Amino acid sequence: MKEPQLIVSASADNDIVKLLLKNQIDFQRLESADEAIGSARKHDAVLLLADTYPATRVLLSEKSFDRIKKKKLKVYLEYPASLPNMELPPETKRIKLERGVVNTSKISGLDSLELLGVNDHQFIPLQAAESPLIVLGKVAGYDKADYGLQDVAASPLLFRHQGMLISSTKLSDAITSRFGPAASWSRVWEYILRDLLSADAITLQHWPQDVRPSYSKEQALPENAYERSILKGSDWFYKARLFIHPDWQELFEKRTSKNGIEVVHPPVGPDNPVGDGSLGILEGHASFIQADGSQPYRWWLRADCQAEVAFSLSSAANMLGKDEYKETAKNLLHHLYKESNLRAGERNDPQSPSYGLIGWATTDPDAYYGDDNARALLATIGASANLGTSDWDAYILEGILGNFRTAGTNGFRGPWFRDAAMQKTDWQTLGNREIVNVHPHYESWLWACYLWLYDKTGYAPLLQKAKHAIAITMNSHPDWKWTNGIQQEYARMLLPLAWLVRVEDSPTHRQWLALVADKLLEDLQESGAIREKLGKEGLGRYGRIASNEEYGSKEAPLISEYGDPATDLLYTLNFASFALNEAAAATNNPSYRAASNRITDFLVRIQVSSPVHEDLDGAWFRAFDYERWDYWASNADSGWGPWGTLTGWTQSWIINSLILTKEKQNFWDNTNARYKGNAQFRQMAREKINAMLKEGQPVGKQ
């Protein structure tokens, strides 16, 4: 018997057609499905691909179905218009949070209940099929369905019917649509081809990716890798058209909303101009991959992002000699502090208890997160030092002191304040609270701000309150609250501990720093990733997803259990790399330096490279699977999952970490060059302290 021939009904630009060519698998291509069946010889293999998806389904005549049986053809048919002896519903449904779930042990390399990403597709909602190989369902889990399928309304995705392999959606655009993980989808297509051709030797050695890491795990980094990464990361803000331009400001105002849900919209088109920062910068991409492989944006303005981008661009400007970066950085700070509502109203009234605080977002300026304030303030300090300007010094002082005076006697503020509640009291009452909130994610970078300002002013209460809060936190270890995982708490705690050594170098303070660094670096991988880990049960704000129903309904970790090979660039690795560099500079500990360098090398490697999606090229996603070497994790975190980008938190602190590592510099010394011993700043600080911290201000317990 002759070897079966592979016949493909599809256009020349179909992903699978190009994949077969790339992998040197012989086939004949025809445009018409009926023509493909008609030209096939007995026992041939036929791929009937849905080129007109989603507008129309693949239509086969009754004659073709008869020929399939008579010729004993092996057929894969996707998105069919009809099937013999099976009624197909005329309507389709759209995939939202559903994922593919492997429902067999027959696909080599994949286990039963393993998960597959099928992004933003329409599918035929079949009620049942005989022993489906893959089903669609909303299930919890990292790479497997943790709670099984018993309580899930699962729909067949890939199944057999009368000897044919049938898919209820288009699977032949897996590359364009960025189905993931890439290696898993390669296994699925190997299975389909092996099944049709009865050839176990078929291997897809090449699986192109439109969005991929810049370097492989083993590839040696070129000498200019850091410079290229920093340049690409900085240019990404512009290439992605994230800076609002007057030509589309009206569109921005229509698309933004207070609740953060309706703000997810497509980016402006490539013909639209890019702003210069004077109207602010958008937050970044939402963690949704659309059918064409693109991603929507979050159309709102956050205070932290404005300052953090200004910091990263001003740092890159000094390193790369890019004056346009400096101008954008200045414009962003001007918009944040002068033009927007983020420091307006009660926040700019010296008689208000919220004086000096920075609003969360322009759509919700009356929310004050201490963590967001801390990052905005540190970024403003860094940008001001880079730009050599004193324009924002008053805002820096008011911001630090405004947070300091509303922290309780133990140095804790709690996660956030609402302005309406603050206006019913006064800052003295807030400052006299006995609150303890052992939660570094929300609290610790404000302590870093207090320590930084103490070093520049000598105002002892700043040190006392920071030290007291740090001592309570360290004495409470390991019983720390955690947000999406315990690693981010360790990563956040490193910075104030490093700077505490700067201002009071004692064995105890070095031991505290070593304890936290060692706990974090227990999970440092050879590649430079830090494996995510959940904290103590009962102390997590957003713990492990507890059911299939809960998946996608709230903030959540990237992992399901310890050992899932994910690293988090939104909450952990970005802050760890920055803080470890500060710890190394403060202590001259070579282990901190080695860890910092390993992490920054890893960040250079996994930066997004995409010749297809310009708005992603140069970005860093939230998550990376360091074993698969792919962008993959649980997408349970309602829009901020593995494929989210953030102009502030992620992109900006990573760029600064790379620059500081490359230049062998650190934030503390860089900002000292401008602020330490600056008589004008010290005088302004004295005036602000006298005005804002009147007699009776609690200074923290001794």
C-alpha positions in Angstrom: 0.0 0.0 0.0 1.3 3.5 -0.9 2.2 5.9 1.8 -0.7 8.2 2.5 -0.5 11.6 1.0 -1.3 14.7 3.0 -3.8 17.1 1.3 -4.6 20.4 2.9 -7.6 22.6 2.1 -6.5 26.1 3.2 -5.0 29.3 1.9 -1.3 29.7 1.6 -1.1 32.0 4.6 -2.8 29.5 7.0 -0.6 28.9 10.1 -0.5 25.1 9.6 0.3 25.4 5.9 3.4 27.6 6.8 4.2 25.2 9.7 4.2 22.2 7.4 6.6 24.0 5.0 8.8 25.1 7.9 9.1 21.5 9.1 9.6 20.1 5.6 6.4 17.9 5.7 5.2 17.1 2.2 1.6 18.0 1.3 -0.6 19.1 -1.5 -2.6 22.3 -1.0 -6.1 23.0 -2.5 -8.4 25.8 -1.8 -11.8 23.9 -1.7 -12.7 21.4 0.9 -14.8 19.3 -1.5 -12.0 19.5 -4.1 -9.5 18.2 -1.5 -11.8 15.2 -0.7 -12.4 14.6 -4.4 -8.7 14.6 -5.3 -7.6 12.3 -2.4 -6.6 8.7 -3.0 -7.7 5.9 -0.9 -6.3 6.1 2.7 -4.9 9.6 2.1 -4.9 12.2 4.9 -6.9 15.4 4.6 -6.8 18.6 6.7 -9.9 20.7 6.2 -9.0 24.1 7.7 -11.4 27.0 8.5 -10.0 29.9 6.4 -13.3 31.8 6.5 -13.6 31.5 10.3 -15.5 33.0 12.1 -17.8 34.3 9.3 -18.6 30.9 7.9 -18.0 27.3 8.8 -16.3 24.7 6.7 -19.0 23.2 4.4 -18.7 19.7 3.0 -21.3 18.2 0.6 -23.0 14.9 1.3 -21.0 13.5 -1.6 -17.8 14.4 0.1 -18.8 12.7 3.4 -19.6 9.6 1.3 -16.2 9.8 -0.4 -14.5 10.0 3.0 -16.1 6.7 4.0 -15.6 4.9 0.6 -11.9 6.0 0.3 -11.3 5.4 4.0 -9.7 8.8 4.3 -8.2 10.1 7.5 -9.7 13.5 8.0 -9.3 16.5 10.4 -12.2 18.9 10.0 -12.4 22.1 12.0 -15.4 24.4 12.6 -17.8 22.3 10.5 -21.1 23.5 9.0 -22.5 20.0 9.3 -21.6 16.5 10.4 -23.4 13.2 9.4 -25.7 12.0 12.1 -24.9 14.9 14.5 -27.0 18.0 14.9 -24.8 21.1 15.2 -26.3 24.2 16.9 -26.4 27.2 14.5 -25.1 29.6 17.1 -21.6 30.0 18.4 -20.2 31.0 21.8 -17.2 33.1 22.5 -14.4 31.8 24.7 -13.8 34.1 27.7 -12.1 32.4 30.6 -12.5 28.8 29.3 -9.4 26.9 28.5 -8.7 23.6 26.7 -8.5 20.6 29.0 -6.8 17.4 27.8 -9.2 14.6 28.3 -7.1 11.6 27.2 -3.7 10.1 27.8 -3.2 9.4 24.1 -1.6 12.8 23.1 2.2 12.1 23.5 3.8 14.6 25.9 0.5 15.8 27.4 -1.2 14.4 30.5 -4.9 14.1 31.1 -6.3 17.3 32.6 -3.4 19.3 31.3 -4.4 22.9 30.3 -4.2 24.6 26.9 -4.8 28.3 26.1 -7.3 28.9 23.3 -7.5 32.7 23.0 -10.7 34.6 22.2 -12.2 32.1 19.8 -15.8 31.4 18.8 -16.8 27.7 19.1 -19.7 25.5 18.4 -21.3 24.7 21.8 -21.8 20.9 21.4 -23.6 19.2 24.2 -21.8 15.9 23.9 -19.3 13.9 21.8 -18.0 10.4 22.2 -14.8 10.5 24.3 -13.6 14.0 23.4 -9.8 14.3 23.4 -9.9 17.9 24.5 -12.8 19.9 26.1 -13.4 23.5 26.8 -14.2 24.6 30.3 -13.6 27.3 32.9 -11.3 25.5 35.3 -8.8 26.5 38.0 -5.2 25.5 37.8 -1.7 26.4 36.6 -1.0 23.6 34.0 -3.7 21.1 35.0 -7.3 21.3 36.0 -6.9 21.2 39.8 -10.5 20.4 40.6 -11.3 18.2 37.6 -14.3 18.6 35.3 -17.1 17.3 37.4 -18.7 20.6 38.1 -17.8 22.3 34.8 -20.0 22.9 31.8 -17.5 21.4 29.4 -17.9 21.5 25.7 -16.0 19.2 23.2 -13.1 21.0 21.5 -11.4 18.1 19.7 -13.2 14.8 19.3 -13.8 11.9 17.0 -16.9 11.4 14.9 -17.3 8.6 12.4 -13.6 8.1 12.1 -12.9 11.9 11.6 -11.1 14.2 14.0 -13.4 17.2 14.5 -12.6 20.6 16.2 -15.5 22.8 17.3 -13.4 25.9 16.6 -10.4 26.9 14.4 -7.3 25.4 15.8 -5.2 26.1 12.6 -4.5 29.7 13.7 -2.7 28.5 16.9 0.4 30.5 16.1 -1.3 33.8 15.0 -3.7 33.6 18.0 -0.8 32.8 20.3 -2.3 29.7 21.8 -0.2 28.5 24.7 1.9 27.0 25.9 3.6 26.7 22.5 5.2 23.4 23.3 1.8 21.9 24.3 0.1 23.0 21.1 3.0 21.6 19.1 2.2 18.3 20.7 -1.5 18.6 19.8 -0.7 19.2 16.2 1.9 16.4 16.2 -0.9 14.1 17.4 -3.3 15.3 14.7 -0.7 14.7 11.9 0.5 11.4 13.3 -3.1 10.2 13.6 -3.9 11.1 10.0 -0.7 9.9 8.5 -0.3 6.8 10.8 3.3 8.0 11.3 4.6 8.2 14.8 7.9 9.7 13.6 6.4 13.1 12.7 7.9 15.7 14.9 7.4 19.5 14.7 10.9 20.7 15.4 9.9 24.3 14.5 7.0 26.0 16.1 7.3 29.7 15.2 6.1 32.3 17.8 5.0 35.8 17.0 5.7 36.8 20.6 8.8 35.2 22.1 11.7 35.8 24.5 14.6 37.8 23.2 17.1 35.0 24.0 17.0 31.3 24.7 17.9 29.9 28.2 21.3 28.7 27.1 22.2 31.4 24.6 25.2 33.6 25.6 24.2 37.2 25.9 26.0 39.5 23.4 28.1 42.3 24.9 25.6 45.0 24.1 22.6 43.0 25.3 21.9 45.3 28.3 22.0 48.5 26.1 19.7 46.9 23.5 17.3 45.8 26.2 17.2 49.2 27.9 16.7 51.0 24.6 13.9 48.6 23.5 12.3 48.8 26.9 12.3 52.6 26.8 11.2 52.9 23.2 8.3 50.5 23.9 6.4 53.3 25.7 6.4 55.2 22.4 6.0 52.3 20.0 3.0 51.1 21.9 1.4 54.5 21.7 0.7 54.7 25.4 1.3 58.4 25.7 -2.0 60.2 25.2 -2.0 62.7 22.3 -4.3 65.7 21.9 -5.7 64.1 18.7 -7.2 61.2 20.6 -7.6 62.7 24.1 -11.4 62.8 23.5 -11.3 59.1 22.8 -9.4 58.5 26.0 -12.0 60.5 28.0 -14.8 58.3 26.5 -13.0 55.1 27.2 -11.8 55.6 30.7 -14.0 54.7 33.7 -13.8 54.5 37.5 -14.4 50.8 38.1 -11.4 49.6 36.0 -13.5 47.1 34.0 -14.9 49.2 31.2 -11.4 50.7 30.6 -10.2 47.7 28.6 -10.3 48.7 24.9 -8.2 48.2 21.8 -5.1 50.5 21.3 -5.2 53.4 18.9 -4.3 52.6 15.4 -0.7 52.8 14.0 -1.6 56.0 12.1 -2.3 57.9 15.3 0.3 60.2 16.7 2.1 59.5 20.0 1.9 62.0 22.9 4.9 63.6 24.7 3.8 62.8 28.2 2.1 66.1 28.8 -1.3 64.3 28.9 0.0 61.3 30.8 0.6 57.6 30.0 -1.9 54.7 30.0 -1.4 51.8 32.4 -0.5 49.0 29.8 -2.0 45.9 28.3 -4.7 43.8 29.9 -4.1 40.1 30.2 -6.3 39.1 27.3 -5.0 37.7 24.0 -7.4 38.3 21.1 -7.9 36.1 18.1 -5.4 38.0 16.0 -2.8 37.8 18.7 -3.1 41.4 19.8 -4.0 42.6 23.3 -6.3 45.4 24.5 -5.1 48.3 26.7 -6.2 49.6 30.1 -7.3 53.2 29.3 -6.8 55.0 32.5 -4.1 57.1 34.3 -2.5 55.9 37.5 -0.3 58.2 39.5 2.4 55.6 40.2 2.8 54.9 36.5 3.3 58.5 35.6 6.2 59.0 38.1 7.7 55.6 37.5 7.9 56.0 33.7 9.4 59.5 34.3 12.1 57.8 36.4 12.9 55.1 33.9 13.0 57.5 30.9 15.2 60.0 32.8 17.5 57.2 33.7 17.6 55.9 30.2 18.2 59.4 28.9 21.3 59.8 30.9 22.7 56.5 29.9 21.7 56.6 26.2 21.9 60.3 25.5 18.3 60.6 24.6 17.1 64.2 25.2 13.6 63.4 24.1 13.3 60.9 27.0 14.1 63.8 29.4 11.4 66.0 27.9 8.8 63.3 28.2 9.9 62.6 31.8 9.5 66.3 32.7 6.1 66.4 31.1 4.9 63.3 32.9 5.8 64.8 36.3 4.2 68.1 35.4 1.0 66.4 34.5 1.0 64.3 37.6 1.6 67.2 40.1 0.3 70.3 38.3 -2.3 69.4 35.7 -4.1 66.3 36.9 -6.4 65.9 39.9 -3.9 63.5 41.6 -2.5 66.3 43.9 -5.4 68.7 43.6 -8.3 69.5 46.0 -7.9 68.2 49.5 -4.6 66.7 48.6 -3.2 70.2 48.1 -4.9 71.9 51.0 -2.5 72.4 54.0 -5.5 72.2 56.4 -6.6 68.8 55.1 -5.5 65.5 56.8 -4.8 64.2 53.3 -2.5 67.0 52.4 0.5 65.8 50.5 -1.0 62.4 49.6 -1.2 61.3 46.0 -4.4 59.9 44.5 -4.5 56.5 43.1 -5.8 57.2 39.6 -7.4 60.2 37.8 -10.7 58.3 37.8 -10.4 57.6 41.5 -8.1 60.3 43.1 -9.6 60.0 46.6 -8.1 56.5 47.2 -4.6 56.6 48.8 -2.6 53.4 48.8 0.6 53.8 50.8 2.4 51.4 48.5 1.5 53.4 45.4 2.4 56.6 47.1 5.8 55.2 48.1 6.7 54.1 44.5 5.5 57.4 43.1 7.6 59.3 45.6 10.7 57.2 45.1 10.3 57.5 41.4 9.9 61.3 41.6 13.1 61.4 43.7 15.0 59.3 41.2 13.7 61.3 38.2 14.5 64.6 39.9 18.1 63.5 40.6 18.4 62.4 37.0 17.0 65.6 35.6 18.9 67.8 38.1 15.8 69.7 39.0 14.2 70.9 42.3 10.8 71.5 40.7 9.2 68.6 42.6 11.1 68.7 45.9 8.1 70.3 47.7 5.8 67.5 46.5 8.4 64.9 47.5 8.6 66.3 51.0 4.8 66.8 51.4 4.2 63.3 50.1 6.6 61.6 52.5 5.5 63.6 55.5 1.8 63.3 54.6 2.1 59.5 54.7 4.4 59.6 57.7 2.1 61.7 59.9 -1.0 59.5 59.1 0.9 56.3 60.0 0.1 55.1 63.5 2.5 55.1 66.4 3.9 51.7 65.3 4.7 52.9 61.8 1.9 51.1 60.0 -0.8 52.9 57.9 -3.0 49.9 56.8 -3.5 49.1 53.1 -5.3 52.3 52.1 -7.3 55.3 53.0 -10.4 56.9 51.5 -10.4 60.7 51.5 -14.1 60.9 52.6 -13.2 59.0 55.8 -10.0 61.0 56.4 -12.0 64.3 56.2 -14.1 63.1 59.2 -11.0 63.1 61.4 -7.6 64.7 61.5 -4.0 63.6 60.9 -3.2 63.7 64.6 -5.9 61.1 65.4 -4.7 58.9 62.5 -1.2 59.2 63.7 -2.1 58.1 67.2 -3.6 54.8 66.1 -2.1 51.6 67.5 -2.4 49.8 64.3 -0.1 46.9 63.4 -0.3 45.6 59.8 2.5 43.1 59.1 2.2 43.2 55.4 5.3 44.4 53.5 3.6 44.7 50.1 1.5 47.6 51.4 3.7 49.1 54.1 7.5 48.6 53.6 8.4 51.0 50.8 7.0 53.9 52.8 9.6 52.9 55.5 12.2 53.1 52.8 11.0 56.7 52.0 11.2 57.6 55.7 14.8 56.3 55.9 15.8 58.1 52.8 14.4 61.4 54.1 15.9 60.9 57.5 19.4 60.5 55.9 19.0 63.8 54.1 17.5 65.8 57.0 18.5 64.2 60.3 14.9 64.3 61.5 15.0 61.5 64.0 11.3 60.6 64.2 11.5 59.4 60.6 14.1 56.8 61.6 12.4 55.9 64.9 9.0 55.2 63.2 10.6 53.2 60.4 12.8 51.2 62.8 9.9 50.4 65.1 7.7 49.1 62.2 10.6 47.1 60.7 11.4 45.5 64.1 7.7 44.5 64.6 7.7 43.0 61.1 10.9 41.1 61.5 10.0 39.8 65.0 6.7 38.5 63.5 8.4 36.5 60.8 7.3 34.1 59.4 3.7 35.1 60.2 3.5 37.8 57.6 0.4 38.7 55.7 0.8 38.1 52.0 -1.0 39.5 48.9 -0.6 37.2 45.8 2.3 35.2 47.2 4.9 35.4 49.9 7.8 36.1 47.5 6.6 39.6 46.8 6.5 40.3 50.5 10.2 39.3 50.8 11.0 41.3 47.7 9.4 44.4 49.0 11.0 44.1 52.5 14.5 44.1 51.0 14.6 47.8 50.2 13.9 49.3 53.7 16.2 46.7 55.3 19.1 47.6 52.9 18.6 51.3 53.6 18.3 50.6 57.3 21.9 49.2 57.1 22.8 52.5 55.3 21.7 54.7 58.2 22.4 52.3 61.1 24.8 49.6 60.2 24.4 47.0 63.0 24.7 43.2 63.3 21.0 43.0 63.9 20.1 45.0 60.9 22.4 43.0 58.7 20.9 39.8 60.1 17.4 41.0 59.3 18.5 41.8 55.7 20.2 38.4 55.4 17.1 36.5 56.7 14.8 38.1 54.1 17.3 37.8 51.3 18.1 34.2 52.0 14.4 33.3 52.2 13.8 34.9 48.9 16.9 33.5 47.2 16.0 29.9 48.3 13.9 29.9 45.2 16.3 31.6 42.9 16.7 29.4 39.8 19.8 28.8 37.8 18.2 30.8 35.0 17.7 33.9 37.3 14.0 33.4 37.9 12.5 33.3 41.4 9.9 30.6 41.8 6.7 31.9 43.2 5.4 30.6 46.5 2.2 31.0 48.5 2.5 32.1 52.1 1.0 30.7 55.3 -2.6 29.6 55.0 -5.0 32.1 56.4 -2.7 35.0 56.0 -3.1 35.6 52.3 -5.3 38.3 50.9 -5.6 36.6 47.5 -4.8 33.0 48.1 -5.0 29.9 45.9 -8.1 29.7 43.8 -10.5 27.5 45.7 -12.8 26.2 43.0 -13.4 26.2 39.2 -16.2 28.7 39.8 -13.8 31.2 41.5 -11.4 31.2 38.5 -11.2 34.7 37.0 -13.4 36.4 39.5 -10.8 38.3 41.7 -7.1 39.0 42.1 -5.2 35.8 42.4 -1.7 34.2 42.3 -0.1 33.1 39.1 0.5 29.6 40.5 -1.7 26.9 42.0 0.8 25.2 44.2 4.5 25.5 45.2 6.6 24.1 42.4 4.7 25.6 39.5 7.5 27.1 37.5 6.3 30.7 37.3 8.1 33.9 38.1 6.2 37.1 38.7 7.5 40.3 37.1 4.7 42.5 38.4 5.0 41.8 42.1 8.3 40.0 42.8 11.2 39.9 40.3 11.0 43.6 39.3 11.3 44.8 42.9 13.7 42.1 44.0 16.2 43.0 41.2 16.1 46.7 42.2 16.3 46.0 46.0 19.1 43.4 45.7 21.2 45.9 43.9 20.6 48.4 46.8 21.4 45.6 49.3 24.7 44.8 47.5 25.7 48.4 47.6 24.8 48.8 51.2 26.7 45.7 52.5 29.3 44.8 49.8 27.9 41.3 50.1 28.9 39.4 47.0 26.0 37.0 47.2 23.6 39.8 46.8 25.5 41.1 43.8 25.6 37.7 42.2 21.9 37.2 42.7 21.1 40.7 41.3 23.2 40.1 38.2 21.7 36.7 37.6 18.2 38.2 37.8 19.0 41.1 35.5 20.5 38.7 32.9 17.3 36.7 33.1 15.2 39.8 32.6 17.2 40.7 29.5 16.6 37.2 28.1 12.8 37.1 28.6 12.0 40.6 27.3 9.4 40.3 24.6 10.6 40.2 21.0 7.9 40.5 18.4 8.3 41.4 14.8 4.5 41.1 14.4 3.1 43.1 17.4 5.0 46.3 17.6 3.1 47.4 20.8 4.5 44.3 22.6 8.1 44.4 21.3 10.3 45.4 24.1 7.8 44.9 26.9 7.9 42.5 29.9 4.8 40.5 30.7 3.8 39.8 34.2 4.6 36.1 34.1 7.1 33.7 32.7 7.3 29.9 32.9 11.1 29.4 33.2 10.9 25.6 32.5 8.8 25.9 29.3 10.7 29.2 28.5 7.3 30.6 27.5 4.8 33.2 28.7 2.5 31.0 30.7 0.8 30.9 34.1 -2.7 30.8 35.6 -4.8 33.7 34.1 -7.1 33.8 37.1 -6.2 37.3 38.1 -9.0 39.1 36.3 -7.2 41.0 33.6 -3.8 41.3 35.4 -2.7 37.8 34.6 0.4 36.4 32.8 0.1 38.6 29.6 -0.5 41.9 31.3 2.0 44.7 31.0 2.4 47.7 33.3 4.1 50.9 32.3 4.9 51.6 36.0 5.4 48.6 38.3 6.9 46.1 35.8 8.5 48.0 32.9 9.9 51.0 34.8 11.6 49.2 37.7 13.1 46.6 35.4 14.6 49.3 33.1 16.0 51.0 36.2 17.4 47.8 37.5 19.1 47.0 34.2 20.6 50.6 34.0 21.9 50.5 37.6 23.4 47.0 37.1 25.0 48.0 33.7 26.4 51.3 35.1 27.4 49.7 38.5 25.4 52.3 40.3 22.6 52.4 42.9 19.7 54.6 43.8 20.9 55.6 47.2 24.2 57.0 46.0 22.8 58.5 42.8 20.2 60.5 44.7 22.7 61.5 47.4 24.7 63.2 44.7 21.8 65.7 44.5 20.1 65.7 47.9 22.7 64.8 50.5 24.1 68.1 51.9 21.8 70.1 49.7 21.2 73.2 51.9 18.2 74.4 49.9 16.5 71.0 50.2 17.3 70.7 53.9 15.8 74.2 54.5 12.7 73.3 52.6 12.4 70.1 54.6 12.7 71.9 57.9 9.9 74.3 56.9 7.7 71.4 55.8 8.3 69.5 58.9 7.5 72.5 61.1 4.3 73.2 59.1 3.1 69.6 58.8 4.2 68.0 62.0 3.0 70.2 64.8 3.5 69.7 68.5 1.9 66.4 69.6 2.8 64.5 66.5 3.4 60.9 67.4 6.9 59.9 66.3 6.9 56.2 66.9 7.7 54.1 69.9 11.4 53.9 71.1 
